[in-house]
Amino acid sequence: SKRINSLFILLLNLLLLFPLLNSQPVEARENIRLIPVDLAQADVQIRADNTVIVTETFYYTYQGENLSIAFDIGTSLSDDMTIVGIKKARVENGELKDLVNITPKDETRPQSITYKTEKQKEGTRIIVDLSSISGTFAIQITYQWVAGVIKLDRHAMVANSLCSAPKGTKIDNLIWSITLPSGIAADQADILAVTSHPTAILQEKNVLTIVDNHPFICRRGMGIVLRLPLSAFPLASTKDGFKLTSAEIVSDARNRREMLIQLELLYENSTRIIGILSLTALLFLLILQVVRKWTPRRRKFLPDYLYWPATAPPAFISILQRNRLRDSDILLSTLLSLTAKKEVAFIDEIFIWRNPDRMDFSSFTTWEILLLQWLFEDDSKYGSVLAAERLRVAARQPEFRMIAQNFRKTLSNDFNRSRLVKRRLTVIFRVSSLILAALFALIGIIIFLFTRIYGSFILLAVALSYAINGLTYTCLSRYGAQRRWETLRFAETLGTPRKIILSCQNKLTDVESAITSLPAAVALDRVGDYFFGLKNLPEELFYKTAYAILHVYRDLPIPRHIRRRASSSERKMLFDELNQMERMLTVWDALLKSCLI
């Protein structure tokens, strides 16, 4: 259908734009910019008096004016974090130049560089406001934990979060340096670095160095866990109310490290994952559409191939052409079909039900019965007459929509139960499409939640296309595929009715072929082609078919004798009546569309 084809093109365009969509993670809230970090450096000093002093330095390259950068300092085993100072520096050849202290924000006086702090559930947020920023610069944050070392299970434990860049920031390089008290050698420390990549830990005297030269996305939970000899910290004490053991802390850190590594792998491969899944899904969807629209010809060509579309229920004709319901065409073509059966009269731009007291509906389809009872319900003002004003008033009522949905459902069920459809395969394909839609939506949501990249929404678009396919897919039988091919040829032939007459000549007269083709032309939305072809018939055939059509559908009387060559006034009268009928059908089609929106 057009909707699925349009969505298919949209998805291909999104895949072409995917590198742009995947270029950066989602920005943080509060208009805080996620500026990429060239180098995230941390210097951790662990002192014998239990104090842990952390100096984090972030190197940036930025061209612009005003800028706000956030830093999220996480938690530690100690809850009494104190900010020592925040500085800004110019970077020249990798060295910090012109260190400037950044002062807290003061609303009473103008300041070019300030910071403010906000308490959060999982730590403290620092927001640094800068102005006139250009080139490479660095922000240095120093903070300390007064009781950063605690006594736990005969060990001195240190567990600090590090890398306070906000979640989602891209970091190119990371260097952490941990300096132990002078009495502890580096090999005496049991250290675990919670980072996004497996890293080696360099040891030199009492200094531990952790280096990660692979770009990664900063996430919460990064930090270090150390178990140190308790003898080096004579002032270390247990923390009141602390229930975890050292083994549990280390185990939790290992789990967080594995999770961060897996998330980083997911982020690094997200482009490949989303691209492969999307292309595979689109290819499979394309195959389904090709199978859906496959219309094989008969091995042996039969000359009556236009007979079935001319005489079949017009509602089925419309569905075969479009693979979906188009309510206005189906309703109007069904009304004309009932008019041809003399059940409904089409007079003076209104439809009249000739037999409102009918009890026997055995010769009608279920949707024809429903249509008669729906649109021609006995009314004190209109009786059994369907007029434009009555339809407009009825369309405003909520039950009108409910009956319209019931009509669609009834027609769809009858179509799916016909010989035209492989019902079991249709159910299998629909259920499979809906399951795949849910699966792609779930994968897209999971990737977005863990990676925060816009490209994951492509999978949601894929899921939407599969959901639409699951709600509309119909697998035609071989018989149905053949009838669809005949329907498409019939639609192309409506402008040349002589071909339809010749194809149906063994089963219908030329006049009957023209009469039965009108509801099908309306169902196929080819009314203009039908009347154009009718007016270009040879004169004698034109007079016969024109009078017959106007008599059947408009109750105009037929002359006792139809001459081979009529007068110009008679020809003008027939053309005027046909033009009037075409205009009325166009008006009713537009009216039905507006009422069923």
PyMOL commands that set and color helices and strands:
alter all, ss='L'
color gray80, all
select helices_A, chain A and resi 2-16+18-21+186-188+230-232+246-268+270-292+307-311+314-322+327-340+366-375+388-395+398-416+423-451+454-472+478-493+497-503+510-523+527-535+539-554+568-595
alter helices_A, ss='H'
color red, helices_A
select strands_A, chain A and resi 39-46+52-63+67-73+81-92+95-101+103-104+114-120+123-130+134-145+150-152+155-161+170-171+174-179+190-194+201-204+207-212+216-217+223-229+344-347+350-353+385-386
alter strands_A, ss='S'
color yellow, strands_A
deselect
rebuild
show_as cartoon
